[in-house]
Amino acid sequence: MATWTSDELDKIGAAEELQIAGLKPDGTLRQPVIIWVVRAGDDIYVRSYKGRSSGWFRGILTRHEGRIWAGGVVKDVAMTEVSDPAIQEQIDAAYR
């Protein structure tokens, strides 16, 4: 996962939406998509409303790397799925 500065967390958290683009197998970026973003603690989370069937999400599963743009922040990131129920609840609460 990315290491975030307080300034980046504040800017991205205030943005509510971000653009996200996964890396293709050849290392180039896919087309970015706009998605809601939430901050929970010192991390940033996005969630596919179509679940695993969404095209951008399937692309992320190829390399688990990409780039985000939000609130004036541009950052290359590693992306992981969250399975911890406690973190899932924090994410749910942030989305609510």
C-alpha positions in Angstrom: 0.0 0.0 0.0 1.0 3.6 -0.5 2.4 5.7 2.3 0.3 8.8 2.6 1.2 12.2 3.9 -1.4 14.0 6.1 -1.9 16.5 3.3 -2.6 13.8 0.7 -5.1 12.1 3.0 -6.9 15.4 3.7 -7.0 16.3 0.0 -8.1 12.9 -1.2 -10.6 12.5 1.6 -12.2 15.8 0.8 -12.4 15.0 -2.9 -15.1 12.3 -2.5 -14.3 11.0 -6.0 -11.0 10.0 -7.6 -9.8 8.8 -11.0 -8.2 5.4 -10.9 -6.3 3.5 -13.6 -4.8 0.1 -13.2 -1.7 -1.1 -15.0 -2.0 -3.3 -18.1 0.2 -6.4 -18.3 2.6 -4.4 -20.4 3.0 -1.7 -17.7 1.0 1.0 -19.4 -2.0 2.6 -17.7 -5.6 1.6 -18.5 -8.2 4.3 -19.1 -9.0 6.0 -15.8 -12.5 5.7 -14.3 -14.1 8.0 -11.7 -15.1 6.3 -8.5 -16.1 7.3 -5.0 -13.3 7.3 -2.4 -13.3 7.2 1.3 -10.7 7.7 4.0 -10.6 5.3 6.9 -7.8 6.0 9.3 -4.6 6.6 7.4 -5.7 4.7 4.3 -7.7 5.4 1.2 -10.4 3.0 -0.1 -12.5 2.6 -3.2 -15.2 0.0 -3.8 -16.6 -1.2 -7.1 -20.4 -0.8 -7.1 -20.6 -3.7 -9.6 -18.3 -5.8 -7.5 -15.7 -8.1 -9.2 -17.5 -8.0 -12.5 -16.7 -4.3 -13.1 -14.2 -3.8 -15.9 -11.9 -1.5 -14.0 -11.8 -3.9 -11.0 -11.0 -6.9 -13.2 -8.1 -4.8 -14.7 -6.8 -4.0 -11.2 -6.7 -7.7 -10.4 -4.1 -8.2 -13.2 -1.3 -6.3 -11.5 -2.6 -4.7 -8.3 -0.9 -1.5 -9.3 -2.0 1.7 -10.8 -2.4 5.5 -10.4 -4.9 7.7 -8.8 -5.8 11.4 -9.2 -7.9 13.2 -6.6 -7.9 16.6 -4.9 -4.8 17.7 -6.7 -2.9 14.5 -5.7 -1.4 12.2 -8.4 0.1 9.0 -6.9 1.2 5.6 -8.1 -0.4 3.0 -5.7 -0.5 -0.6 -4.9 -4.0 -2.0 -4.6 -5.1 -4.8 -2.3 -8.4 -6.3 -1.4 -9.6 -5.9 2.2 -10.9 -9.0 3.9 -10.6 -7.9 7.6 -14.2 -7.4 8.9 -13.2 -4.6 11.2 -11.7 -2.6 8.3 -14.7 -3.4 6.1 -16.9 -1.9 8.8 -14.8 1.2 8.9 -15.1 1.5 5.2 -18.9 1.0 5.3 -19.2 3.7 8.0 -17.1 6.1 5.9 -19.3 5.5 2.8 -22.4 6.1 4.9 
